[in-house]
Amino acid sequence: QVQLEESGGGLVQAGGSLRLSCTPSGGTSGGYAMCWFRQAPGKEREFVAAINWSGSTTHYADSVEGRFTISRDRSENKMYLQMNSLRPEDTAVYYCAAGNTVVLVMSTPRYWGQGTQVTVST
């Protein structure tokens, strides 16, 4: 069983930046592909970005391409989401997720974190 803990959310003005972190623990967490999803009020959860176990492959939603960067530090066993040029429409609860492959984690993750709130003000 893998546990995922997110941190780094908060309130930021439009145009600002935040970096989210996800720390996995338990099981063989270092071998999983990992992913960020988000859910805005009244909307369905949506895919944001994914990274494979080695960090060599990444995928992004069109809405964040060029503004967000997903990365992982295998030595520290952490995953990050650097969010730049934030917009009010990026306001959501951001969830860390893990799965067996990058394709699977983008559609049906095996493990989820509890989420961290990101609020972007105008």
N, C-alpha and C positions, 0 to 999 in steps of 0.2 A: 504494500500500500504506500503510495506517494502522497505526501502532504505538500501543498503549495502555499506560500505566504507572500502576498503583495505588499509593497510599500511605495511611498513617494508621491501619492496623490495629494491634491490640494486645490487651492484657489489661485488662479493666475489671470492676468489681463490678456485680452486678445493680442496676438503677436508675440506673446511670451513663450517660455519653454518650461518643460518639466521632464524629469527622468523617473520612470517607474522601474522598480526592481521586483524580481520574483525569485524567491529562494526555495528550491525544492529540498525535501528531506524524506528519508525512508526509502526502502526498496533500492532499486538500481536507477535512481533518478537521473544520474548523469548520462544514461544511454537513451533518453527519450528525446523526441522532437518536442519543441515547445512553441507556444502560440499566445497571442493576446486577442481577446475579444472585448467588445464593449456593448453596453446596453444603456441607451438613453431613456428618459422617462416616457412611457407610453409607446415605446418602440421595441421591436424584437432585438435579441442579441445578435450582433454582427461581427464577422471576422475583421481583424485589423492587420495583424502581421504574424508570420510564422518563421521558424528557423529550425534547421535539422540538427541532429545530435552533435555534429562536429562544428557547426557554425558556418559551413561552406555554402549553404543554400538558404536563401531567404525569399519570402513572398509577401506582398503587400496588397491591401485593398486599394483600389484606384483613388479613393477619397483621401488617403494619407500618403500615397506615393510621393517621394521627394520632400516630405516634411517630417516623417517619422523614420527612425532607424532602429531595427531590432538587432540585438547582439547577445552573445553569451560569453561568460568567462568561466571556462571549465575548471581552471585552477581554484577559483573561489566558489564554483558551483552556483553561479547566479546567472539570471537572464535579465536583460534590460530593454526598455523601450524609451529611446530619446525622442521627445516630442517637441518640435520647433514650429514656429509660426502658427501657434494654436489659434483656433477659431471658436466662436461660441458654439457652433454645431459639433465640436469635439467633446462637449460636456456629456459625461456619461460615467457609469461605473465600469471600470476596466478590470477584466478578469484574466488571470494567468491560467493556462491550461497545458497539459502534457499528454502525449500519445506516442504510439509505437513508431510511426513514420510521419513525415511532414505532410503527406497527403491525408492521412487519417486524422491528424491533429487539427487540420483545418476544417474538417467536417464533423467528426465524432470523437472529440477528446476523451481520454480515459479518466483524467483527473482534472479537477477544477479548484482554484483558490476561492477565497471568500469575496474578493473584489476590493478595489480602492476607488474612492470617488475623485473624479477630476472635474472641476468647474472652471469654465472660461468665461470671464465677464467682458462686457463690451466697453 
